Amino acid sequence: MNVINLWGSDVFTPMLAELNLRVNYVIDLATVDDLAQMSEAACTIGFCNTLSSYLATGLEQEFGVPEVKAPMPYGFAGTDVWLREIGKVTHREELVEKYIAKKHAEIKPKLETLRQKVKGLRGFSATGSAYSHGLISVMRELGIEVNGSLVFHHDPVYDSGDPRQDSLAHLVDHYGDVNSFSVSNRQQYQFYGLLKNFKPDFIMIRHNGLAPLASKLGIPAVPLGDEHIAVGYDGMINLGEIILDVIAHTKFHKNLAAHVKLPYKKWWLDQTDPYILSKKPELIYED
């Protein structure tokens, strides 16, 4: 089966080998042979709708390779649905159910231990849209409070138009609403206002250009260079352990915040609405 994404460790091969499926991992710098065999696959899955939806839809329409229509595998709910849809498409339902039962029994005790360690923490996610939905799902599986998120774009309708790929609806239906869900183009001055309002204990960040601002506010960042770190059942444990490692360095960020000055005027530092300039642009010209 085809797995399309930007980059990241191949966590799919060991997972899908349990279903007797071989992964054709299509990322940047994939070989010509990797691309040539895409039309022969049993199905296609994508991990970045912006990147993969056009190609996956083309493979389905032109070569009859079905695209797996399911939320991405984050948390128990997302991973269960994702695997079951793969099982349905590839006629491996029985193998899927055995694998789900095995991994639930294996992961749940570890997850409960992690929940005790991260209890009371507040997180904030700042990544691409569907990725943020998945990360919030995992954080809530861990028992971490997540009341705010900044996504860099929002695409409510993808090429397939299938509601099963509505990752935001999946998040809300299974893990609850997000009180403040912002869509922005990564402006640091707006990000400052969001962090000031929510006061998270840490942030999840995919594009690390925003991480230094969080540090200047005393907030450590979990850098997600490997975007597959939170995928699947083991991903919940992986992410929880990384959060604990990052939180252990909070004092460093607090010390940094005490000795830096932000490059904003006092009137902006006192603002409570990060998007006030989009509503009242004339304010920027006032003293």
C-alpha positions as CSV (number, residue, x, y, z in Angstrom):
1,M,0.0,0.0,0.0
2,N,1.1,3.6,-0.7
3,V,1.9,5.9,2.2
4,I,2.3,9.5,1.0
5,N,3.8,12.2,3.2
6,L,6.5,14.9,3.4
7,W,9.0,13.1,5.6
8,G,9.3,11.3,8.9
9,S,10.4,7.9,10.2
10,D,8.7,4.9,8.8
11,V,6.5,3.7,11.6
12,F,4.1,2.1,9.1
13,T,6.1,-0.9,7.9
14,P,6.1,-2.7,11.3
15,M,2.5,-1.7,12.0
16,L,1.1,-2.8,8.6
17,A,3.3,-5.9,8.4
18,E,1.0,-7.3,11.1
19,L,-1.7,-7.1,8.4
20,N,0.5,-8.7,5.7
21,L,0.8,-5.4,3.9
22,R,4.1,-4.0,2.4
23,V,4.5,-0.3,2.5
24,N,5.5,1.8,-0.5
25,Y,6.7,4.9,1.4
26,V,6.4,7.9,-1.0
27,I,8.2,10.9,0.4
28,D,10.5,13.6,-0.9
29,L,13.4,12.0,-2.9
30,A,11.4,8.8,-3.5
31,T,12.9,6.8,-6.3
32,V,11.4,6.5,-9.8
33,D,10.7,2.8,-8.9
34,D,8.8,3.9,-5.8
35,L,6.6,6.1,-7.9
36,A,6.2,3.6,-10.7
37,Q,4.6,1.0,-8.5
38,M,2.1,3.3,-7.0
39,S,-0.5,2.4,-9.6
40,E,-0.2,-1.3,-8.6
41,A,-0.9,-0.8,-4.8
42,A,-3.9,-2.3,-2.9
43,C,-4.7,1.2,-1.6
44,T,-3.3,4.6,-0.7
45,I,-3.1,6.6,2.6
46,G,-1.9,10.1,3.0
47,F,-0.6,12.0,6.1
48,C,-0.8,15.5,4.7
49,N,-4.0,16.4,3.0
50,T,-2.4,19.5,1.4
51,L,0.3,17.3,-0.1
52,S,-1.3,13.9,-0.8
53,S,-5.0,14.4,-1.6
54,Y,-4.5,15.3,-5.3
55,L,-2.2,12.4,-6.0
56,A,-4.3,9.9,-4.0
57,T,-7.4,11.0,-5.8
58,G,-5.7,10.7,-9.2
59,L,-4.5,7.2,-8.4
60,E,-8.1,6.2,-7.4
61,Q,-9.7,7.8,-10.5
62,E,-7.2,6.8,-13.1
63,F,-5.8,3.5,-11.9
64,G,-8.5,2.2,-9.5
65,V,-6.2,2.3,-6.4
66,P,-8.7,3.2,-3.6
67,E,-7.8,6.0,-1.2
68,V,-8.4,5.1,2.4
69,K,-11.2,7.4,3.6
70,A,-10.6,7.7,7.3
71,P,-9.3,10.1,10.0
72,M,-5.5,9.9,10.5
73,P,-4.3,7.4,13.2
74,Y,-3.9,9.5,16.3
75,G,-5.3,8.3,19.6
76,F,-7.3,5.2,20.1
77,A,-10.4,6.4,18.2
78,G,-8.5,7.6,15.1
79,T,-6.2,4.6,15.0
80,D,-9.0,2.1,15.4
81,V,-11.1,3.7,12.6
82,W,-8.0,4.0,10.3
83,L,-7.0,0.4,10.7
84,R,-10.5,-0.9,10.2
85,E,-10.9,1.1,7.0
86,I,-7.6,-0.4,5.7
87,G,-8.9,-3.8,6.7
88,K,-12.1,-3.2,4.8
89,V,-10.4,-2.0,1.7
90,T,-7.8,-4.8,1.6
91,H,-10.1,-7.6,3.0
92,R,-8.1,-8.1,6.2
93,E,-10.8,-7.4,8.8
94,E,-9.9,-10.3,11.0
95,L,-6.2,-9.5,11.1
96,V,-7.1,-5.9,11.9
97,E,-9.3,-6.8,14.9
98,K,-6.6,-9.1,16.3
99,Y,-4.0,-6.3,16.0
100,I,-6.3,-3.7,17.6
101,A,-7.0,-6.0,20.6
102,K,-3.4,-6.8,21.1
103,K,-2.2,-3.2,21.0
104,H,-5.0,-1.9,23.2
105,A,-4.0,-4.5,25.9
106,E,-0.3,-3.6,25.5
107,I,-0.7,0.2,25.5
108,K,-3.4,0.9,28.1
109,P,-1.2,0.2,31.2
110,K,1.6,2.3,29.9
111,L,-0.8,5.1,29.0
112,E,-2.3,5.1,32.5
113,T,1.2,5.5,34.1
114,L,1.9,8.5,31.7
115,R,-1.4,10.1,32.6
116,Q,-0.4,10.3,36.2
117,K,2.8,12.0,35.3
118,V,1.3,14.6,33.0
119,K,-1.8,15.2,35.1
120,G,-2.6,18.9,35.3
121,L,-0.6,20.1,32.4
122,R,-1.9,22.5,29.8
123,G,-0.9,22.1,26.1
124,F,-1.2,24.2,23.0
125,S,-0.9,23.0,19.4
126,A,0.5,25.2,16.6
127,T,0.9,23.1,13.4
128,G,-0.8,22.4,10.1
129,S,-4.6,21.8,10.4
130,A,-5.1,18.1,10.3
131,Y,-1.9,17.4,12.1
132,S,-3.0,19.7,14.9
133,H,-6.3,17.8,15.2
134,G,-4.4,14.6,15.6
135,L,-2.0,16.0,18.2
136,I,-4.9,17.4,20.3
137,S,-6.5,14.0,20.2
138,V,-3.3,12.4,21.6
139,M,-2.9,15.0,24.2
140,R,-6.4,14.5,25.4
141,E,-5.9,10.8,25.5
142,L,-3.0,11.6,27.9
143,G,-5.3,13.7,30.0
144,I,-3.6,17.0,29.1
145,E,-5.9,20.0,28.9
146,V,-6.0,21.7,25.5
147,N,-8.2,24.7,25.2
148,G,-6.4,26.5,22.3
149,S,-4.8,25.8,19.0
150,L,-3.3,27.8,16.1
151,V,-3.4,26.1,12.8
152,F,-1.6,27.5,9.8
153,H,-4.4,26.8,7.3
154,H,-7.8,25.1,7.3
155,D,-9.2,23.0,4.4
156,P,-12.7,21.8,5.2
157,V,-13.2,20.1,1.9
158,Y,-10.5,17.9,0.2
159,D,-10.4,16.4,-3.3
160,S,-12.4,13.4,-2.3
161,G,-15.2,15.4,-0.6
162,D,-15.7,12.4,1.8
163,P,-16.8,13.3,5.3
164,R,-14.8,10.4,6.7
165,Q,-11.7,12.6,6.1
166,D,-13.0,15.5,8.1
167,S,-10.4,15.4,10.8
168,L,-11.7,18.4,12.7
169,A,-15.2,16.8,13.0
170,H,-13.5,13.6,14.2
171,L,-11.6,15.5,16.9
172,V,-14.8,17.2,18.2
173,D,-16.9,14.1,18.1
174,H,-14.5,11.9,20.0
175,Y,-12.5,14.3,22.2
176,G,-14.6,17.4,22.6
177,D,-14.5,20.9,21.2
178,V,-11.5,23.3,21.3
179,N,-12.5,26.6,23.0
180,S,-10.3,28.7,20.8
181,F,-9.4,27.4,17.4
182,S,-7.5,30.0,15.4
183,V,-6.4,29.9,11.7
184,S,-3.5,32.2,11.1
185,N,-0.4,32.6,8.8
186,R,2.2,32.3,11.6
187,Q,2.5,36.0,12.5
188,Q,4.6,36.1,15.7
189,Y,2.9,39.2,17.1
190,Q,-0.5,37.3,17.0
191,F,1.0,34.2,18.4
192,Y,2.2,36.3,21.4
193,G,-1.4,37.2,22.2
194,L,-2.6,33.6,22.0
195,L,0.1,32.3,24.3
196,K,-0.5,35.2,26.7
197,N,-4.2,34.4,26.9
198,F,-3.9,30.6,27.3
199,K,-0.7,30.4,29.4
200,P,0.1,26.8,28.4
201,D,2.8,24.8,30.1
202,F,4.2,23.8,26.7
203,I,3.4,24.1,23.0
204,M,3.5,21.6,20.2
205,I,5.2,23.2,17.2
206,R,5.9,21.9,13.8
207,H,7.5,25.0,12.2
208,N,10.2,26.0,14.7
209,G,10.3,29.6,13.7
210,L,7.6,30.3,16.4
211,A,9.4,28.3,19.1
212,P,11.8,31.1,20.2
213,L,8.9,33.4,21.0
214,A,7.4,30.8,23.3
215,S,10.7,30.5,25.0
216,K,10.8,34.3,25.6
217,L,7.5,33.9,27.4
218,G,8.8,31.1,29.6
219,I,7.1,28.3,27.6
220,P,9.0,25.3,26.4
221,A,8.2,23.9,22.9
222,V,7.9,20.3,21.8
223,P,9.6,20.3,18.4
224,L,8.0,17.9,16.0
225,G,10.6,17.4,13.3
226,D,9.5,13.8,12.9
227,E,5.8,14.2,12.3
228,H,5.2,10.5,12.8
229,I,6.3,10.4,16.4
230,A,2.6,10.5,17.6
231,V,1.2,8.1,15.0
232,G,-0.7,5.0,16.2
233,Y,-1.0,3.4,19.6
234,D,2.7,3.6,20.3
235,G,2.6,7.2,19.3
236,M,0.6,8.1,22.4
237,I,3.4,6.8,24.6
238,N,6.1,8.4,22.4
239,L,4.5,11.8,22.6
240,G,3.8,11.6,26.4
241,E,7.5,10.7,27.1
242,I,8.7,13.6,24.9
243,I,6.4,16.0,26.7
244,L,7.9,14.9,30.1
245,D,11.4,15.5,28.7
246,V,10.6,19.0,27.5
247,I,8.7,20.0,30.7
248,A,11.8,19.0,32.7
249,H,13.5,22.1,31.1
250,T,10.9,24.6,32.0
251,K,13.1,26.4,34.5
252,F,15.5,27.3,31.6
253,H,12.8,28.9,29.7
254,K,11.5,30.8,32.8
255,N,15.0,32.2,33.3
256,L,15.2,33.2,29.7
257,A,11.9,35.0,29.9
258,A,13.1,37.0,32.9
259,H,16.1,38.4,30.9
260,V,14.7,39.2,27.5
261,K,12.6,42.1,26.2
262,L,9.9,41.5,23.5
263,P,10.0,43.8,20.5
264,Y,6.5,45.1,20.9
265,K,5.0,48.4,22.2
266,K,3.2,48.4,25.5
267,W,-0.2,48.9,23.9
268,W,0.2,45.7,22.0
269,L,1.5,43.8,25.0
270,D,-1.6,44.8,26.8
271,Q,-4.0,43.7,24.0
272,T,-6.3,40.8,24.8
273,D,-7.4,40.1,21.2
274,P,-4.5,38.9,19.0
275,Y,-6.5,39.7,15.9
276,I,-7.6,43.3,16.8
277,L,-5.7,44.7,13.9
278,S,-7.7,42.8,11.4
279,K,-10.8,44.3,12.9
280,K,-9.5,47.8,13.5
281,P,-6.4,48.3,11.1
282,E,-6.3,52.0,11.9
283,L,-4.9,51.2,15.4
284,I,-1.5,50.6,13.9
285,Y,-1.2,54.3,13.0
286,E,-2.0,55.5,16.5
287,D,0.6,56.5,19.0
